[in-house]
Amino acid sequence: LTCNGRPASGVKVKLYDSDNSFLPGVLDTDDLMASGKTDSHGEYNLSGSTKEITGIEPYIAIYHDCNDGIKPCQRTFRVGIPSSHVTRGSSPKSTFNAGALELAGKYPKEGRSCLN
C-alpha cells in the first residue's frame, strides 16, 4: 500500500468473511478471520479460516488516514478476494495478491470507520 507514492506503514488491514443472513430479523455480522498492519514497505500478509456450512466470501478491509487531514475516524474500503483463492480445508492452495494500491485516491464504496 502506498500514500502519495510512498509506502504506507502502520495501515490496519483485516481479513473478513462476508456473512449475509437469509433469515428475516437475523443479523449475522461478518467473521473476522485475521488482522494486521502494513510494514515499513507498506506490505502485509494475512491468512485466515472460518467454519461455515456454505462457502465463504472473503474480503480485505483497509483502514487508513492517507490524505485525510484532521477528519475523525478513518477512510475504509474493501477488496474482494476471488473464489479461486478460497480453499476447503486448512492448507491454502494459492495466494491472492491484491497488487499495489494507492490510498490517496478515492475507492468505489469507500466509507469511514470509527470502530475498527
C-alpha positions as CSV (number, residue, x, y, z in Angstrom):
1,L,0.0,0.0,0.0
2,T,1.2,3.5,-0.8
3,C,0.1,7.0,0.2
4,N,1.1,9.6,-2.4
5,G,3.7,7.3,-3.8
6,R,5.3,6.4,-0.5
7,P,5.0,3.2,1.4
8,A,2.0,3.3,3.8
9,S,3.3,1.8,7.0
10,G,1.1,1.0,10.0
11,V,-2.1,0.8,8.0
12,K,-4.7,-1.6,9.6
13,V,-5.7,-4.5,7.3
14,K,-8.3,-7.1,8.2
15,L,-9.5,-10.3,6.5
16,Y,-13.2,-11.0,6.8
17,D,-15.8,-13.5,5.6
18,S,-18.9,-11.7,4.4
19,D,-22.0,-13.1,6.1
20,N,-25.4,-12.4,4.7
21,S,-28.2,-13.9,6.7
22,F,-31.2,-15.1,4.7
23,L,-33.4,-15.3,7.8
24,P,-35.8,-12.4,8.5
25,G,-34.7,-10.5,11.6
26,V,-31.4,-12.3,11.9
27,L,-28.3,-10.1,12.0
28,D,-25.2,-12.0,11.1
29,T,-22.1,-10.0,11.3
30,D,-19.1,-10.6,9.1
31,D,-16.5,-13.0,10.6
32,L,-13.0,-11.6,11.3
33,M,-10.5,-14.2,10.2
34,A,-7.2,-12.2,10.6
35,S,-5.9,-8.7,11.1
36,G,-2.6,-7.0,11.0
37,K,-0.8,-3.8,9.9
38,T,1.4,-2.9,7.0
39,D,5.2,-3.0,7.5
40,S,7.7,-0.2,6.6
41,H,7.3,-1.2,3.0
42,G,3.5,-0.9,3.0
43,E,3.2,-4.7,2.7
44,Y,1.1,-7.1,4.6
45,N,0.4,-10.8,4.7
46,L,-2.9,-12.3,6.1
47,S,-4.1,-15.8,6.3
48,G,-7.4,-16.9,8.0
49,S,-10.1,-19.5,8.2
50,T,-13.6,-19.9,9.4
51,K,-16.2,-22.7,9.7
52,E,-19.2,-22.3,7.6
53,I,-21.9,-24.6,6.3
54,T,-21.8,-22.8,2.9
55,G,-18.8,-21.4,1.1
56,I,-17.1,-18.2,2.3
57,E,-16.9,-14.8,0.6
58,P,-13.7,-13.3,1.9
59,Y,-12.6,-9.7,1.5
60,I,-9.8,-7.5,2.8
61,A,-10.8,-4.3,4.7
62,I,-8.3,-1.5,4.7
63,Y,-8.4,1.4,7.3
64,H,-6.2,4.4,6.7
65,D,-5.7,8.2,7.1
66,C,-4.0,8.9,3.7
67,N,-4.9,12.4,2.5
68,D,-7.5,12.6,5.3
69,G,-6.5,15.8,7.1
70,I,-7.9,16.1,10.6
71,K,-11.2,14.3,9.9
72,P,-12.4,12.0,12.6
73,C,-12.2,8.2,12.1
74,Q,-10.5,6.5,9.2
75,R,-11.2,6.0,5.5
76,T,-12.0,2.4,4.7
77,F,-12.7,0.3,1.6
78,R,-12.9,-3.4,0.7
79,V,-11.0,-5.5,-1.7
80,G,-12.8,-8.7,-2.7
81,I,-10.9,-12.0,-2.8
82,P,-11.9,-14.2,-5.8
83,S,-13.4,-17.6,-5.0
84,S,-10.5,-19.2,-7.0
85,H,-8.3,-18.3,-3.9
86,V,-10.6,-19.9,-1.4
87,T,-9.6,-23.4,-0.3
88,R,-11.6,-26.0,1.5
89,G,-9.5,-27.2,4.5
90,S,-6.7,-25.5,6.4
91,S,-3.9,-25.5,3.8
92,P,-4.2,-22.8,1.2
93,K,-3.6,-23.9,-2.4
94,S,-3.0,-20.4,-3.7
95,T,-2.2,-16.8,-2.6
96,F,-4.2,-13.8,-3.5
97,N,-2.1,-10.7,-4.3
98,A,-4.2,-7.5,-4.1
99,G,-1.4,-5.7,-6.0
100,A,-0.1,-2.2,-5.4
101,L,-2.9,0.0,-4.1
102,E,-2.5,3.8,-3.9
103,L,-4.5,5.1,-0.9
104,A,-4.5,8.8,-1.9
105,G,-7.4,8.3,-4.4
106,K,-11.0,7.5,-3.6
107,Y,-12.2,4.0,-4.0
108,P,-15.7,2.8,-5.0
109,K,-18.0,2.4,-2.0
110,E,-15.3,3.9,0.3
111,G,-16.6,4.8,3.7
112,R,-15.5,5.9,7.2
113,S,-15.0,3.8,10.2
114,C,-14.5,4.8,13.8
115,L,-14.7,1.3,15.3
116,N,-12.1,-0.8,13.7
